[in-house]
Amino acid sequence: MIAEAAIAMLACARLGAVHSVVFGGFAANELATRINDAKPKVIVSASCGIETSKVIPYKHLLDGAIDMAASKPETCIIFQRSMESASLFAGYDSKDSRQQGIQNAGHHR
């Protein structure tokens, strides 16, 4: 799990937003079931996960799940990891806007 996942979960809890955590690698149909159950307005995801030494792309699984789901989120926020860059759909997907600030922040003393 990346730090940004924990930050997103804590932010949801702080705001009082109902959230459901689904860890990466779920088959699209299983993820679609969870999307239908939760009826999310926003989905937050990373572009990929790392399993031992293997990169697992998440975005195509997420896109397939959303296509299958009856309930569609309004938007998806995708954290682009350096190991796998996901294709984003204009007007629907958005890159985590904090990434540019994080990359430019450097080290603080």
N, C-alpha and C positions, 0 to 999 in steps of 0.2 A: 504494500500500500504506500502511495506517495503522500507526502505531507499535505498537499493540496486537498486530498480526499478528507483527511481529518479536519482541516480548516473548514471545508464546505459543510461537513456534518456538524461541527461546533457552531458555525454561523446559523445553520437551520435551527438548532436547538435554542440558541440565544434569541432568535427572532420569534420562536414559538411556532415555526413552520413544521408541518408534518412532513417527515422524510422517511425514506426507506432505503437501506443500504443493500446493494446487490453487488457482490464481488465479480470481477471480470472473468470472462471465459464461458459464461452461460450460453447455451444454444439460443438462437434467435427466438424460437417458439416458446421456450421457458421464460425468456425475458419479456416477450409479448404478453404472456399471462400475468406477469407481475405488473406490467404497465397498465393492463386493463383493470387489475385489482386496485392499483393506487391512483389511477387517473391523474398523473402528474402534469403540472403546468410547465415545469422546467426539468430537464434531465442534465445532470452534470457528469461528465465522463472524461477520462484520459484517452488519448489517441491509441494507446497500447498498454500492455502490461508485460512484465518480464517474469518468466518462469524458468528458474535455474539459468540456462544460457540461451533460452528461446524467447523471441519477441512474439507476442500474441496481439495482432491488431484487433481493436475493439470496435472501431467506427462502423465497419461493414456489418458486424453483428447487431449493433444498435440500430443501424438503418433498416436492416431486415426485420428486426423486432417491431419497429415503429410502423413499417409497411403492413405487418400482420395484425397489429393491435387495432382494436376498434376505437380506443381512446388515444388521441394524438396530443402530445405535448405542444405548447405554444413555441418553445424554443429549446435548443440544446446548447450547453456551454461545454466546449471541448478544450481540455488542457493538452496542448501539443507537446508531446515528449520528443526528445531529440532522436530516439531510436526508430520512430515511425511517425511520419507526418500524415495526418488524415485529411482527406478531401472534405471541404466544407461546402454546404449549400447556402448560397447567398440568400439573405432574408430569413433564414431559419436557424442555421448553425452559427455560433459565434466563437471566436477564439477567446480564451480566458484573457481579458484585458489587462490583468495584473502581470502577465508574463513579460511584457516589454519593460515595465518598471522593475521587476525582479532581476531581469538580465542586466539592466543599467545600474542597479543599486550598488554593486560592488561590496566590499567588506567595510564594516563599521568598526570603529575602535572604541 
